[in-house]
Amino acid sequence: MSEQEVRERLKTHGYNELPTQTLTWLQVLARQFKNPIFIILIACAIVAGLYSEPKQSIIILSMIALSVILGFYNEFKAEKIVVDLRRNVSIKAVVTRDGKPSEIDAKLLVPGDLVSVYVGDIVPADLRTVECKNLQTNEAVLTGESFPIEKTSDGLNLQQPIPHQLMNYQFMGTVIVNGSGKGVVVSTGKNTEFGAISKSLARAHPETEFQKGVRQYGNMLLTLTVALAVGIFGLNAIIGRSPIDSLLFALAVAIGLVPELMPAIVTISLSQGAQRMAKAHVVVKRLVSIEDFGNMDVLCTDKTGTLTEGRIILNDCQSIRGKEDPRVLTYSMLCNAAVVGEKISGNPMDVAIWQHAIEKGAREDARNYTKVDELPFDYQRRMMSVVVRNNGEFTLITKGAPESILSKCTYVETGSEEPIDTTLHLSINDKFLNLSHLGYRVIAVAYKNVDEKTSYSAEDETDLTLLGFLTFTDPPKKDATSAVANLNEMGVNTKILTGDNELVARKICDDLNLPVKRVIGGSELTQMSSTEIKAAVEESTIFARITPEQKLDIIKALKANGHVVGFMGDGVNDAPALYEADVGISVDTAVDVSKDAADIVLLDKDLLVLANGITEGRKIFGNTTKYILMGTSSNFGNMFSAAAASIFLPFLPMLPMQILFMNLLYDVANMTLPTDNVDEEYTKWPKRWDIGFVRKYTLFFGPFSSLYDFLTFGIMLFIFGTFAAANLSPTSPEFLKFASLFQSGWFVESFWTEVLVMFVIRTRRIPFLSSRPGKWLTVLTLSCIAFGTILPFTILGDFLGFTALPAEYWVLLILMVATYLLLVDAGKVFFYKICKF
Amino acid sequence: MLNLDLFAWWAVTISGGIAFLILVSIYLYTKSRVIRRESHKSAAGTRLGKDFIFVWVLIGLLVFYIVSVNIGSSMVFAAGNIIVEAMLIAYLIMNRREKSAETVRPRSQ
């Protein structure tokens, strides 16, 4: 192809590269506003700005800004870590243009280019093989199959082939593990098989369970707030208060109901959790996924490279009698195409043989033999042979697919040479099949003594004596068994989704002590309706020979069944499932497209960090839930009391500015909630976001707060005599004094109960005695209580309209708050007996 | 002297608050019994004394608060609170003894 032609094709087809997903700062910023709580607050700020003092509007906007800045900073920082993590490797390709071979950047390849590939190369585009010599590729990244695939340049007669079947194609991203070849580029970039999968990721990330929960919670708050605000405004207007005063009071109550800092608290919790996880070499790309990581109850995982090492090892070398035979190893070292130097390279199985021999100290056993000739492997014969000389004797050693080798054997070595009759043939064949059924890849070794010749051919590969066989496997990672056991103990069911066959998948389950309930193959899954798939995913442990689309269907079905689903994978074929799952987990050695699609990337091979991550997620979920439950119930109670009191009191129970200030102080007290301790039993099992539970909690605990607010009203009115204001003119100094005393008394009581109840509600155990709160939470909360207590005596208190409270009040307050906390604790015992979470 | 109108308003409001809380408690209790029955778990009969001790506490508190505020004495209010606290502590100790440790929710397969 001429340079001119290349330029034109480059214009038509574009660069041979895949678009990667990176979020801009603007997108991260925009994401912060996708929260109904902000919508409520912004609406309140606008109304307050238009109809009241701008001071109130500024306070609300400051609350929004604080939350957005905190959220943006933490999330953008996490995104940057991932960008840094991505290794920007430039792949080179050997291409023949104008008849001359040259090495170019693979992104400049165009359809029609003739590309040469060698052992160790990553295939740079989708190629139709036109020439090959013992060419084998590892297509695990695309299909999940961990053993090499033999390639051919011959034409194939297939209708609607799938990648597994295209033996004359080499696919972008796969690795050449043996031989060499040439291929014509048929597609580049996003048009390749690799690209088609990554293209499916160019859509909005599905909403996680946690995000759904926050959205439901926001909607519930919105309904409550609007109903209460409209009700208060209407009632106050009816009883004759000025419409502007009524509106402002209604707005302040509405804001009082909104947990303004919830997005910030959630983001701080998540980012602190992410930082702790980063110390364990787990990078959290999408913060929101941490909560789902903790709540996940099903983990679907790819097999190769995630549960297994993703490399082949020699498991055993045995005689036909099933006993370990060192000669089988020696002969397979001799009949071997691996290049052995400082580093061993070549076909993974040949490499595995040498590695095994080195580990066993058997490397020297092959030294006494001299290689005379070699008949390389080809996929028609499915075997390779060498002729070696030892002490003047010549031996032909053949190694290859068991059925091919067996067909060339007339004897079997069982101590002596025994002829192979039909019965023995069947028995040996059964043995090979059994090993295959156990999930091993089997290779047979045979030999015969030959005469010295100048050259040997495939015709010499007859009348062989079967010596034994080698079994290979892709071993599970060292800690995979404990990791799966840990997950099970934590209430997470593990399911294997693999492109590999059922036998290999069963073998890995056996190795991991993972009981197999049912196995479903890709072809079986194709026949199923969506209802059948939903039922099948519940009872199956293994899904074998499945395509990336089917992985996606399985994840969707599990999600539709109400599970929080995690998916762990490292190949291109895993990317769509990683994207669809509530939590996509990938590993650092994964392909970029897979890391792009994942929410969480494990930098270490150690799978035990999964359990740590889940516990971390559960702690974060626990602390977020505490904030929501405490905030909603106590805020709801306080604001309900304010609404009710505004109807019968001659003055407002609390000024709008005082409500806003109390809210801000309460949120400051909550800032260290993400660092709070979480009871051990809370992290044992996955929890689900349950909006019904939040509703029940609010309905039950909200009235406690109201009850003590009403009691305070009674004390302030009838023990401290502020009821006298009812007979005074609203503009008289006495009226204002009574009103201020009442408001100060309620402000302090309301703030004490709202903040201190945190210590009771944060645990189901006995507060302080059997569950200690976090150090920083205790310090900050008590500091805020101290600040709120002295506030009425300060200039700031004066500015906010508070007045000093009498000493007698403080005695009653302490007793009343103590009763309140004990009553809430008793209520907690009653509530958790009848409501499960 | 009490302003009777305001006191009546206040008494109605606090009684309404406690009535609401009692109704919610009964609703949640009844609902949990129905769920238990549907999931074929053994459901013992309702024990008005023991199961509703919490509700009795609330009613007792209501009476005490209305009376003490009506009297307008901070001493009576303080003393009453101390007695209620002692009763609540006794209730909590007895209850926690019965349920010595938090149980883990059985895993749903």
Interface residues (C-beta under 8 A of the other chain):
Chain A: G491 N493 A644 A645 F648 D679 E681 K684 W685 K696 L699 F700 P703 F704 S706 L707 F710 L711 F713 G714 I715 L717 F718 I719 F723 A724 A726 N727 R764 R765 I766 E808 V811 L812 L815 M816 A818 T819 L822 L823 D825 A826 G827 V829 F830 F831 K833 I834 C835 K836
Chain B: L2 N3 D5 L6 F7 W9 W10 T13 I14 G17 I18 F20 L21 V24 S25 L28 Y29 K31 S32 F54 V57 L61 Y65 V69 N70 G72 S73 S74 F77 A78 N81 I82 V84 E85 L88 I89 Y91 L92 N95 R96 K99 E102 V104 R105 R107 Q109
